[in-house]
Amino acid sequence: MEDRLSLYGRPRRLAEEALLDDVSAPYFATWYCTRRCNLSCAHCFVDVTPDIGRRDPIDTATARAMIDGLVDNDVYQLGFAGGEPFLRPDFYELAAYARERGLTIQVATNGLFLDDAAVERLLDVGFRCIQVSLDGATAESHDALRGAGRFDAALEGVRASVRGGLPVVLAIAVHRGNLDEVEAMVELAERESAIILKVQPVFTPFAWRGGDGALGPEEVRAVIRRARARSDSVELSFPRWAQIVEDGSSDATCATALRNVSILEDGRLSLCDFGPEHAFGDVTKGDFFDAWRQLVTQHHHRQRCGCSAYLDSARQEVAA
């Protein structure tokens, strides 16, 4: 891994074997390793199930082979997502294997499984940080989507991580139910010593108190402005599609950067978390790079992903 990166952090070998329009293999891979989850949040874009006894389509041996494929093709980082990754029985085993093979590893969690012992184990495996999801700056807003007591439990997990020396990234979903808490969300991230606050406006429709909780383009722009105006010590991060909405870019899709890839629970590859209908291939069968190349080719033909319709509406709003 030491000699892997070149200018701009791109994989050196594959940068010289650019696929289309100077696109190289992905730098980051996010694996939705399970759909099992101990929560059922109304705004979640993943079709999760509370059945913790169900079998995951990609078993341990196949997952190891998949990790080998990522390493062989110079992918730099693997993120574990879900569902709730801690509910996958072999989560720690596969994370340790990925780290042993040289990948940088991350995990996104709801925070409910974090305590001092879990943090110590995560550090032993080789995690450099952990992402914890919140749905607001208060128990009222968070628990309205996740259940009573979940906010306090998630914060206890955050504090255990910070106390144990595992840096925390907070990912806070912003929707019409907590839109008035944007500044408070930034303050919360700073107070809890998060290293990054991922401000994630919700654009996918979901039912909220008799209406739609998703944000319109102007609301997204306002969220970004307000967060930046309040931020002091914490670094802010916004999804690519939200940045396109903010600056009125003519980009056809937020996936045009093609530096990230998602691996779905069943092994299909996707450039967009919000558009599983655009997923392609099966990373568990054959070469990862071949599957990636076919996915990129399909994307270049379509220039569409899960956020495309929303970006179209945002551009029409600006043009009007």
C-alpha positions in Angstrom: 0.0 0.0 0.0 2.9 2.4 0.7 3.7 3.0 -3.0 0.1 2.9 -4.2 -0.9 6.6 -4.2 0.1 9.2 -6.7 -0.9 12.8 -7.3 -4.4 13.6 -6.0 -4.4 10.3 -4.1 -5.3 8.3 -7.2 -4.1 4.7 -7.5 -1.0 4.9 -9.6 -1.2 1.7 -11.6 -4.8 2.1 -12.6 -4.5 5.8 -13.3 -2.3 4.8 -16.2 -4.9 2.4 -17.4 -7.8 5.0 -17.4 -11.1 3.5 -18.6 -13.1 6.4 -20.0 -12.4 10.1 -19.9 -9.5 9.6 -17.5 -11.6 7.6 -15.1 -9.5 5.1 -13.0 -10.7 2.4 -10.6 -12.5 3.6 -7.5 -10.5 5.0 -4.5 -13.2 4.1 -1.9 -15.6 1.2 -1.7 -18.6 1.1 0.6 -19.9 -2.4 1.3 -23.5 -2.7 2.4 -22.6 -5.9 4.2 -26.0 -6.7 5.7 -29.6 -5.5 5.7 -30.1 -6.7 9.2 -30.8 -3.8 11.5 -32.0 -3.2 15.1 -33.8 -0.1 13.9 -36.3 0.8 11.2 -36.0 4.5 10.4 -38.7 6.0 8.2 -36.2 7.9 6.0 -33.7 5.1 5.5 -32.9 4.5 1.8 -31.9 0.9 2.5 -34.5 -1.9 2.7 -33.6 -3.2 6.1 -35.0 -6.1 8.1 -35.1 -6.7 11.9 -34.5 -10.4 11.3 -31.1 -10.8 12.9 -31.2 -14.5 12.2 -31.3 -14.2 8.4 -28.3 -15.3 6.3 -26.3 -12.7 4.4 -26.0 -13.5 0.6 -22.3 -13.0 0.7 -20.8 -15.5 3.1 -17.4 -15.2 4.9 -15.3 -17.0 2.4 -16.9 -15.1 -0.5 -16.4 -11.8 1.3 -12.7 -12.6 1.8 -12.3 -13.3 -1.9 -14.1 -10.0 -2.7 -11.7 -8.1 -0.4 -8.8 -9.8 -2.2 -10.3 -8.4 -5.5 -10.4 -4.9 -4.1 -6.8 -5.1 -2.9 -5.6 -6.6 -6.2 -7.1 -3.6 -8.1 -5.7 -1.0 -5.8 -8.8 0.1 -4.0 -7.5 2.1 -1.0 -10.4 2.1 1.5 -13.3 -0.2 2.4 -16.2 1.1 4.4 -18.7 -1.2 6.2 -22.3 -0.1 6.1 -25.7 -1.7 6.4 -28.2 -2.2 7.9 -26.2 -2.3 11.0 -22.7 -3.8 10.4 -22.3 -4.9 14.0 -25.2 -7.4 13.4 -23.1 -9.3 10.9 -21.6 -12.2 12.9 -18.3 -12.1 11.0 -18.0 -8.3 11.0 -14.8 -8.1 13.1 -13.3 -11.1 11.3 -13.7 -9.5 7.9 -12.6 -6.1 9.0 -9.4 -7.6 10.4 -8.8 -9.4 7.2 -9.3 -6.3 5.1 -6.8 -4.4 7.3 -4.3 -7.3 7.1 -4.5 -7.1 3.3 -3.6 -3.4 3.5 -7.0 -1.7 3.2 -7.9 1.3 5.3 -11.2 0.5 7.0 -14.2 2.5 8.2 -17.6 1.6 9.6 -21.0 3.5 9.7 -23.2 2.6 12.6 -26.2 3.8 14.6 -23.9 3.8 17.6 -26.1 1.5 19.8 -23.4 -1.2 20.0 -20.6 1.1 21.0 -19.2 0.8 24.5 -15.7 0.8 25.9 -15.1 -2.9 25.0 -16.3 -2.5 21.5 -14.2 0.6 21.0 -11.1 -1.2 22.2 -11.8 -4.1 19.8 -12.3 -1.7 16.9 -9.0 -0.1 17.6 -7.3 -3.5 17.9 -8.7 -4.5 14.5 -7.3 -1.3 12.9 -10.2 1.2 12.5 -9.0 4.8 12.3 -12.4 6.4 12.9 -16.0 5.5 13.1 -19.1 7.2 11.7 -22.2 7.4 13.9 -25.6 8.5 12.4 -27.9 10.9 14.1 -31.3 12.3 13.1 -31.1 15.7 14.8 -29.6 17.6 17.6 -32.2 16.6 20.3 -33.7 13.5 21.6 -37.1 14.7 20.4 -36.1 14.9 16.7 -33.8 11.8 16.7 -36.1 9.5 18.6 -39.1 10.5 16.5 -37.5 8.4 13.7 -35.5 5.9 15.7 -37.4 5.2 18.9 -37.4 6.4 22.5 -34.0 6.5 24.2 -32.0 6.0 21.0 -30.5 9.5 21.0 -29.0 9.2 24.5 -27.8 5.7 23.7 -26.1 6.9 20.4 -24.4 9.8 22.3 -23.1 7.3 24.9 -21.6 5.4 22.0 -20.0 8.5 20.6 -18.5 9.4 24.0 -17.2 5.9 24.5 -15.4 6.2 21.1 -13.9 9.6 21.9 -12.9 8.5 25.4 -11.2 5.4 23.9 -9.3 7.4 21.3 -11.3 6.4 18.3 -12.1 9.5 16.3 -15.8 10.1 15.5 -17.5 11.3 12.3 -21.0 12.4 12.9 -23.5 12.0 10.1 -26.7 13.9 10.7 -29.7 13.6 8.4 -31.5 16.9 7.9 -35.1 16.8 6.9 -38.2 18.9 7.4 -38.7 17.5 10.9 -35.4 18.9 12.2 -34.7 21.7 9.7 -34.6 24.3 12.6 -31.8 22.4 14.3 -29.0 22.9 11.7 -27.0 25.3 13.9 -27.6 23.1 16.9 -26.3 20.1 15.0 -23.0 21.8 14.3 -22.8 22.8 18.0 -23.5 19.2 19.0 -20.7 17.9 16.8 -18.3 20.4 18.2 -19.3 19.7 21.8 -18.9 15.9 21.3 -15.5 16.4 19.8 -16.4 15.0 16.3 -13.6 15.4 13.8 -16.1 15.7 10.9 -19.7 16.6 10.6 -21.4 15.0 7.6 -24.4 17.2 6.9 -26.7 15.0 4.9 -29.9 16.7 3.6 -32.6 14.1 2.8 -33.9 14.3 -0.8 -35.5 10.9 -1.1 -39.3 11.2 -0.3 -40.5 9.7 3.0 -43.7 10.1 5.1 -43.4 12.7 7.8 -46.5 13.7 9.8 -48.9 13.7 7.0 -46.5 15.1 4.4 -43.1 14.6 2.7 -40.1 15.0 4.9 -37.6 15.4 2.0 -36.1 18.8 1.4 -36.5 20.9 -1.8 -33.5 22.4 -3.6 -33.7 25.8 -1.9 -34.0 24.2 1.5 -30.8 22.2 0.7 -29.0 25.4 -0.2 -30.1 27.0 3.0 -28.9 24.1 5.1 -25.5 24.3 3.6 -25.3 28.1 4.1 -26.4 27.9 7.7 -24.1 25.0 8.6 -21.1 26.8 7.1 -22.0 30.1 8.9 -22.1 28.3 12.3 -19.1 26.0 11.9 -16.1 26.8 14.0 -13.9 23.9 15.0 -15.5 20.9 13.2 -14.9 20.1 9.6 -18.0 20.0 7.5 -18.8 17.5 4.7 -21.6 17.6 2.2 -22.7 14.9 -0.3 -21.7 15.6 -3.9 -25.3 15.9 -5.1 -25.9 18.6 -2.5 -22.9 20.6 -3.6 -24.2 20.4 -7.2 -27.6 21.8 -6.0 -25.7 24.6 -4.2 -23.6 25.8 -7.0 -26.1 25.2 -9.8 -23.6 23.0 -11.7 -24.6 21.5 -15.1 -23.2 18.1 -14.1 -25.5 15.4 -15.4 -25.1 13.3 -12.3 -23.2 13.4 -9.0 -21.5 10.1 -9.9 -19.4 11.7 -12.7 -16.4 11.9 -10.3 -16.4 8.1 -10.1 -14.1 7.9 -7.2 -16.5 5.8 -5.0 -18.3 2.6 -5.6 -21.0 0.9 -3.5 -21.1 -2.9 -3.2 -24.7 -3.9 -2.4 -25.7 -6.8 -0.1 -26.1 -9.2 -3.0 -22.7 -8.3 -4.7 -24.0 -5.9 -7.3 -22.0 -2.7 -7.9 -23.5 0.8 -7.9 -22.2 4.3 -8.3 -25.2 5.6 -6.3 -26.5 4.6 -2.9 -29.9 6.1 -3.8 -30.4 4.2 -7.1 -30.2 0.5 -6.7 -32.1 0.1 -9.9 -28.9 1.2 -11.6 -26.7 -1.4 -10.0 -24.8 -3.8 -12.2 -23.0 -7.1 -12.3 -21.8 -9.2 -9.4 -18.5 -8.5 -7.7 -18.5 -12.0 -6.2 -18.2 -13.6 -9.7 -15.2 -12.8 -11.8 -12.8 -9.9 -11.6 -13.7 -6.7 -9.7 -12.0 -4.5 -12.2 -14.1 -6.0 -15.1 -17.3 -5.5 -13.2 -16.3 -1.9 -12.4 -15.4 -1.2 -16.0 -18.8 -2.4 -17.2 -20.5 -0.3 -14.6 -18.7 2.8 -15.7 -19.4 2.1 -19.3 -23.1 1.8 -18.6 -23.1 5.0 -16.6 -21.4 6.9 -19.4 -24.1 5.8 -21.7 -27.0 6.7 -19.4 -25.5 9.6 -17.4 -28.2 8.8 -14.8 -28.2 7.7 -11.2 -30.4 7.9 -8.2 -30.1 11.7 -7.7 -30.5 12.6 -11.4 -34.2 13.5 -11.3 -33.7 15.6 -8.2 -30.7 17.5 -9.8 -32.8 18.0 -12.9 -35.5 19.7 -10.8 -32.9 21.8 -9.0 -31.5 23.1 -12.3 -35.0 23.9 -13.6 -35.6 25.9 -10.5 -32.5 27.9 -11.0 -33.3 28.4 -14.7 -36.8 29.7 -13.8 
